[in-house]
Amino acid sequence: MSKDTEVDMKDVELNELDQEKLPMTGDGPGAEKNGNLKQKEPEEDVKFTGLSKEELMKVAGTPGWVRTRWVLLVLFWLGWVGMLAGAIVIIVQAPRCKPIPEMNWWNQGPLYQIADLDAFNHDKGIKGVVEVLDSLNQLKVKGLVLGPLHTVQQDQADTLDLVSMDPGVGTDQDLLVLLDKAHKKGISVVLNLTPNPGADPWFSPDHLPKVLDKLRDAAEHWLGMGVDGVQVCGLAAASASSDWSKFQGVVQGNRTEVDVKKRSLLVTQQLDRDRQAGLTDYTPGLDSVWVVA
């Protein structure tokens, strides 16, 4: 057998080999064969499609899964009830909050003082105050301190009249209109009843008992009209007098079950804490003593 015949026979043998085993040859027609390469056909991808509805229903009805669902359901509700009971216990055993102290009107906002009503708002007096109520309300003012409104002849105790209004300031009807409109806006009105402003507030020690009588009558008059408080200067001497208790009946007499709004007494002279407390304690019905000067 010739050499060429032997080569052809080898080619036949290679062609008859398993198709997965192919000869590895180099590039080009004269390259030598140097082995066989096993070629695997790709396998088909197997995808998990899960259980069908019928299979799931069949599994769900097995005793094991039924018991598992019941256990989880019971644990859920036990946990929920436990948290609810714990919250109730915490609320019941928590310390009580202190009650919020009552806010009086003088604690709710600033006061606006108009000492010279004759010159206020272009000499309009009380009517001028009524015209600016909207502006004062926008400023969150909660109280007006007006006056003195009464006619005063300085150092003339005998002519003192604390219940008559200075005609240049306005009339009682003007004051009633002011009180009505101010109260509708949540603004309280305090009158300055200092007997002798600009000088000795009580004229002299000898005049003190008589002046206190007039002050009591004036407080009863103005509080009866709806005024929310009075301002009196120089109480250091007056509060030491036994006649100071005359304020007690005035303030209590103007209180009713319907009128629960507290009245105030403004003090414009420095007093120590004991004297301040003494003024309030000694005058039932007066709810606050203010030191404003």
Order of alpha helices (4+ residues) and beta strands (2+ residues): alpha-beta-beta-alpha-alpha-beta-alpha-alpha-beta-alpha-beta-alpha-beta-alpha-alpha-beta-alpha-beta
